[in-house]
């Protein structure tokens, strides 16, 4: 009698879910972009898509937390200073939830204390606006390699 994988103590993967383009959802890299400035979101989204990744945009940390992207994003690129919850507070909340999705921060208001805090808590980048595309690409590649998705 042949034993199933479950009988051997191995867990079967979740059923494969296919999106409308025919990709397995587990193979899709989704980068969530969180910024209250639509122009910044659009620019970062364009760059992320040019690299071949899917982009989900959110106007606030709260919007992100209410979205389907919460918990399923491969990486977050977030502003620090936004109305409502800040990017640094979002990072703290995710860590408290046990969610260690890689995060790249961007800011127009440089603050050494916040920079030190988010980097200590595992941020993969702290970019001062305006920043060079190459700097964001480097941070994103580092974050995704660490996560094991590249």
Secondary structure as GFF3:
##gff-version 3
##sequence-region A 1 150
A	DSSP	three_ten_helix	25	27	.	.	.	ID=ss1
A	DSSP	beta_strand	30	34	.	.	.	ID=ss2
A	DSSP	alpha_helix	38	50	.	.	.	ID=ss3
A	DSSP	beta_strand	54	58	.	.	.	ID=ss4
A	DSSP	alpha_helix	61	66	.	.	.	ID=ss5
A	DSSP	beta_strand	75	79	.	.	.	ID=ss6
A	DSSP	alpha_helix	87	96	.	.	.	ID=ss7
A	DSSP	beta_strand	102	107	.	.	.	ID=ss8
A	DSSP	alpha_helix	112	120	.	.	.	ID=ss9
A	DSSP	beta_strand	125	128	.	.	.	ID=ss10
A	DSSP	alpha_helix	133	147	.	.	.	ID=ss11
###
